[in-house]
Amino acid sequence: MAAPVDTDLNPFAVAVAVAGALLGPKFAYYIGAYGLILTGWFGGLLYGLYRRSVDAKMPIWAYAMCTLIGSLGATVPAAEFASQYIPIPLTTLLFPVAFTIPAVPDKWSAIALWALERWQSMRGAPR
């Protein structure tokens, strides 16, 4: 009896397989990647809107557009950066990174400050 075939079923592989079946293999990689990013963005947007303060000054449509542009522009670089330090492949990180960007609507200033402090402590800069 032959050994079982190792099947890769991470979200990126499934998205590429579906896109390849629908659109052909030439565009499957790009459609699969951006399909995951858009799906992650939408899920994060729903979660972020649920957590968002009722007193928020930014309209929902503007929040959705800002996070969409941020997700499309920052997901791949952020996933590449994270994959250097986390032993997880880049393609596996696309969905969680795209989900996180709109999911924390009022925490980005605190996250940026924390990252800056960590960066300065790693570089040896005085506080």
FENSUL-V762286 format. One line per field, one symbol per residue. burial: b if it has 9 or more other ideal C-beta (glycine too) atoms within 8 Angstrom, else e. A space follows every 50 residues. Layout:
BEGIN
burial->???
END
This chain:
BEGIN
burial->eeeeeeeeebbbbbbbbbbbeeeeeebbeebbbbbbbbbbbebbbebbbe bbeeebeeeeeebbebbbebbbebbbebbbebbeeeeeeebbbbbebbbe bbbbbeeeeebeeeeebeebbeeeeee
END
